[in-house]
Each structure stands twice: as structure tokens, then as C-alpha cells.
Amino acid sequence: MEDIIVGKYVVKTDRYYTKDHEWALVKGNKAWIGITDYAQKELGDVVYIDLPQVGESYESGDTIANVESVKSVSPIYAPLSGTVVEVNETLSDEPHLINESPYEDGWIAVLELSDPMEVEDLMPAEDYAQLLVEIVKEEKGEEVKLEMPEEEVIEESLEALPEEELGYEEREK
């Protein structure tokens, strides 16, 4: 799956996003959560993260972690409601992974979702990418180019299908 590029920011197409720049990668009734490429670049060098505790429950919008950078301390909000079933302990010793790999090695926690339907309240990657274009224009006064992955075009002609898949049989006259 290809990424969407918004200027110098990467948006992964397999995740859902919040307007506060958190992402959720949903697999079944679990969601891996973290912060976006935009968020980590805005924070600057991350020097510490206050991770949530396994077993803690959060409602969507609750502060689930705090990230300290050389610039500030910023809350990270739970994009979905659920109970923490795993935290990325590696971040305790290597918080810079949030900067280096915000979508892969820099994930923060895994939530077991209490209401999987909440995913519908989050933005798909395309919508988040459009939001980023607007944010960069408003806050930085920069025009950014939006590079969407090219959609695969599947061309199937009727001649290429086996006769039994056409739904009719030629009748002899």
C-alpha cells in the first residue's frame, strides 16, 4: 500500500486519523496508536514519553500519553475508546523512535477496542491528507503538493473471462 505525500509529510493509507494528529491502525478489535509524521516534526526531537499502563481504560479523546520534546510537552489523545493491552516499552529507552519511525517503530500503545464502530468517527487517510494541506497553508503560509498513490486500474474484458463466469452459455442453433 502506497503512502500519500503532503509536501514533506507522509500519510499512511492503511490508518485512520484524528484532527489532533494521532493515528490508529485497526486490526480486528485492536488498534495500534501513535502520532503522525506531521505531529512528530512539529514537536521536534522527542526526549521522553510518559506511556500509558497496561490495563488502563480510556475513552476516545482522553489523554493517553504525554510526549516531551526539546520544545514542549504535548498530550497524546486516545483516538478510540478501549483498554491498553500493550505498550511500546522500547520508547522508554529510545523515545527518538517517534521521530525516526512514527508509523512503524514509534507506535505508542495497543488498545482493545470497547466500541469498534467508533472508527467511523475518524478520518480516512485521504481526508487527513486534505486537512494537512489546509493546516500547512494556514499555519505556515506554504502551498504544498498533495501526491496521492496511483490507483491500480484493473482491466478485464469479457473475452478474458471463462465462459462459465459470464453467466450465460452460448446456445447452439
BARO-981093 format. One line per 2 residues: their letters; for each residue x, y, z of N, C-alpha, C. Coordinates in steps of 0.2 Angstrom, whole numbers. Example, Ala and Ser with C-alpha at 12.3 -4.5 7.8 and 13.67 -1.06 7.14 Angstrom:
<atoms>
AS> 66:-28:39:62:-22:39:66:-16:39; 64:-11:35:68:-5:36:64:0:39;
</atoms>
This chain:
<atoms>
ME> 4:-6:0:0:0:0:4:6:0; 3:11:-5:7:16:-5:5:22:0;
DI> 10:27:1:8:32:5:6:38:1; 3:43:5:1:49:2:6:54:5;
IV> 9:58:0:14:63:2:11:70:2; 11:74:7:8:81:8:15:85:9;
GK> 17:88:4:23:92:5:29:87:8; 31:89:14:37:85:17:34:80:22;
YV> 27:79:22:24:74:27:21:68:24; 22:62:27:20:56:25:13:54:28;
VK> 8:52:25:2:49:27:1:42:25; 1:38:30:0:30:28:-7:29:26;
TD> -9:26:21:-15:25:19:-19:19:22; -16:15:27:-19:10:30:-21:11:37;
RY> -21:18:39:-23:20:45:-29:25:45; -32:26:51:-37:31:52:-33:37:56;
YT> -36:43:56:-33:49:59:-38:53:63; -35:57:68:-39:62:71:-36:69:69;
KD> -40:74:70:-38:81:69:-32:83:73; -31:80:78:-26:81:83:-19:77:81;
HE> -19:74:75:-13:71:73:-11:64:76; -16:61:78:-15:54:81:-17:49:75;
WA> -14:43:75:-17:38:70:-19:32:74; -23:28:70:-25:21:73:-25:16:67;
LV> -21:11:68:-21:5:64:-25:0:67; -31:-1:64:-36:-6:67:-35:-13:63;
KG> -34:-18:68:-34:-25:65:-39:-28:70; -45:-30:67:-50:-34:71:-52:-29:77;
NK> -52:-31:83:-54:-27:89:-49:-24:92; -43:-23:89:-37:-20:92:-35:-14:88;
AW> -32:-9:91:-30:-3:87:-23:-1:90; -18:-1:85:-11:2:87:-12:9:86;
IG> -9:13:91:-10:20:90:-3:24:91; -3:30:88:3:33:88:2:40:85;
IT> 7:44:84:6:51:81:9:51:74; 6:56:71:8:56:63:15:59:62;
DY> 17:59:56:23:62:54:23:69:55; 17:72:53:17:80:54:18:81:62;
AQ> 14:78:66:15:79:73:22:78:76; 26:73:74:32:72:76:37:78:74;
KE> 36:80:68:40:85:65:39:92:69; 32:93:70:31:99:74:33:99:81;
LG> 33:93:84:36:93:91:44:94:91; 47:92:86:54:92:86:57:86:90;
DV> 63:86:92:66:80:95:63:77:101; 60:71:101:57:69:106:62:66:111;
VY> 62:68:118:67:66:123:64:61:128; 57:61:129:54:57:134:47:56:132;
ID> 44:50:134:37:49:133:34:45:139; 29:48:142:25:45:148:20:40:145;
LP> 22:34:145:17:29:142:11:27:146; 6:25:143:0:23:147:2:16:151;
QV> -2:14:155:-1:7:159:-6:2:156; -3:-4:155:-7:-9:153:-13:-10:158;
GE> -19:-11:155:-25:-12:159:-29:-6:160; -26:0:159:-30:6:159:-35:7:154;
SY> -40:9:155:-46:11:150:-46:18:149; -47:20:142:-48:26:140:-54:27:136;
ES> -57:33:136:-62:35:131:-59:39:126; -62:39:120:-59:42:114:-59:50:116;
GD> -53:53:115:-52:60:117:-48:61:123; -48:55:128:-44:56:134:-36:56:132;
TI> -33:59:137:-25:60:136:-23:53:138; -19:49:133:-17:43:135:-9:42:136;
AN> -6:48:134:1:48:135:3:55:134; 9:57:136:12:64:136:19:63:132;
VE> 20:67:127:27:67:124:31:73:125; 37:72:128:41:78:129:46:79:124;
SV> 47:85:121:52:86:116:56:92:118; 61:93:114:65:99:116:61:105:116;
KS> 55:106:113:51:112:113:46:112:118; 43:106:120:37:107:124:35:100:126;
VS> 30:99:130:26:93:132:20:93:129; 18:88:126:12:88:122:8:82:124;
PI> 1:82:125:-3:77:126:-5:73:120; -5:66:121:-7:62:115:-14:59:117;
YA> -19:60:113:-26:58:114:-28:52:111; -31:48:115:-34:41:113:-39:43:107;
PL> -37:40:101:-41:41:95:-48:37:96; -47:31:100:-53:27:101:-54:25:108;
SG> -59:22:110:-60:20:117:-58:13:117; -55:11:123:-53:4:124:-48:4:130;
TV> -46:-2:131:-41:-4:136:-34:-5:133; -29:-3:137:-22:-4:134:-20:-11:136;
VE> -19:-15:130:-16:-22:131:-9:-22:130; -6:-17:127:1:-17:126:4:-10:125;
VN> 10:-9:128:13:-3:126:20:-4:123; 22:1:120:29:0:116:34:2:121;
ET> 37:-2:125:42:-1:131:48:1:128; 50:0:122:56:2:118:56:10:119;
LS> 51:13:118:51:20:118:53:23:125; 53:19:130:56:22:137:63:23:136;
DE> 67:19:133:74:20:132:76:23:125; 71:23:120:73:26:114:67:30:111;
PH> 65:36:115:59:40:113:60:43:106; 66:43:103:68:46:97:65:42:91;
LI> 63:36:93:59:32:88:53:35:85; 50:39:89:44:43:87:46:47:81;
NE> 52:50:82:54:55:76:56:51:70; 60:45:71:63:42:66:58:37:62;
SP> 53:35:66:48:30:63:41:30:66; 38:36:65:32:37:69:26:32:67;
YE> 26:29:61:21:24:59:23:17:60; 29:16:62:31:9:62:34:8:69;
DG> 40:9:71:44:8:77:41:12:83; 38:18:81:36:23:86:29:23:88;
WI> 26:17:87:19:16:90:19:17:97; 14:19:100:14:20:107:10:15:111;
AV> 4:13:109:1:8:113:-4:4:108; -6:-2:111:-12:-6:108:-18:-6:112;
LE> -23:-4:109:-30:-4:113:-34:-9:111; -37:-13:116:-43:-17:114:-49:-13:114;
LS> -52:-12:108:-57:-8:107:-64:-10:111; -67:-5:114:-73:-6:118:-79:-5:113;
DP> -78:-1:108:-83:1:103:-80:1:96; -79:-4:92:-76:-4:86:-79:1:81;
ME> -86:2:82:-89:7:77:-87:14:78; -83:16:83:-80:22:84:-75:24:78;
VE> -73:19:75:-68:20:69:-71:25:64; -78:24:63:-82:28:59:-81:36:60;
DL> -79:38:66:-78:45:68:-71:47:66; -67:43:64:-60:45:62:-60:47:55;
MP> -54:50:53:-54:52:46:-50:46:42; -52:45:36:-48:40:32:-41:44:30;
AE> -36:41:27:-30:44:26:-31:50:21; -35:49:16:-36:54:11:-39:61:14;
DY> -44:60:19:-47:66:22:-41:69:26; -37:65:30:-32:68:34:-27:72:30;
AQ> -25:69:24:-21:72:19:-23:79:17; -30:80:16:-33:86:14:-33:91:19;
LL> -34:89:26:-33:93:31:-26:96:32; -21:91:31:-14:94:32:-13:99:27;
VE> -15:98:21:-14:104:15:-17:110:18; -23:110:21:-26:116:24:-22:119:30;
IV> -19:115:34:-16:117:40:-9:120:38; -6:117:33:1:119:31:0:126:28;
KE> -5:127:24:-7:133:21:-8:139:26; -13:137:31:-15:142:36:-9:144:41;
EK> -6:139:43:-1:140:49:6:141:46; 8:139:41:15:140:38:15:145:32;
GE> 9:146:29:8:150:23:12:147:17; 12:141:17:15:137:12:10:133:8;
EV> 11:133:1:7:129:-3:10:122:-4; 7:117:-2:10:110:-3:7:106:-8;
KL> 11:102:-11:8:97:-16:6:91:-13; 0:89:-15:-3:83:-12:-2:77:-18;
EM> 2:72:-16:4:66:-20:0:60:-18; -5:59:-21:-9:53:-20:-6:47:-23;
PE> -7:41:-20:-4:35:-24:-9:33:-30; -6:31:-35:-10:30:-41:-14:23:-40;
EE> -20:24:-42:-25:18:-41:-23:13:-46; -23:7:-44:-22:2:-49:-29:1:-53;
VI> -28:1:-60:-33:0:-64:-33:-7:-66; -39:-10:-65:-40:-17:-67:-44:-18:-73;
EE> -41:-20:-78:-45:-20:-84:-46:-27:-86; -52:-29:-86:-55:-36:-88:-59:-35:-93;
SL> -58:-39:-99:-63:-39:-104:-67:-45:-104; -73:-45:-106:-77:-51:-106:-74:-57:-110;
EA> -70:-55:-115:-66:-61:-118:-61:-64:-114; -59:-61:-109:-54:-64:-104:-57:-69:-99;
LP> -63:-68:-98:-66:-72:-93:-68:-79:-96; -68:-84:-92:-70:-91:-94:-78:-90:-95;
EE> -80:-94:-100:-87:-94:-102:-92:-95:-96; -90:-99:-91:-94:-101:-85:-95:-95:-81;
EL> -90:-90:-81:-91:-84:-77:-95:-78:-80; -97:-79:-86:-101:-74:-90:-108:-74:-88;
GY> -110:-80:-85:-117:-80:-83:-122:-82:-88; -119:-84:-94:-124:-87:-99:-120:-92:-103;
EE> -123:-96:-106:-120:-101:-111:-122:-99:-118; -117:-100:-123:-119:-99:-129:-123:-105:-131;
RE> -129:-104:-135:-133:-110:-137:-132:-111:-144; -132:-118:-145:-131:-120:-152:-138:-119:-156;
K> -138:-116:-162:-144:-115:-165:-146:-121:-170;
</atoms>
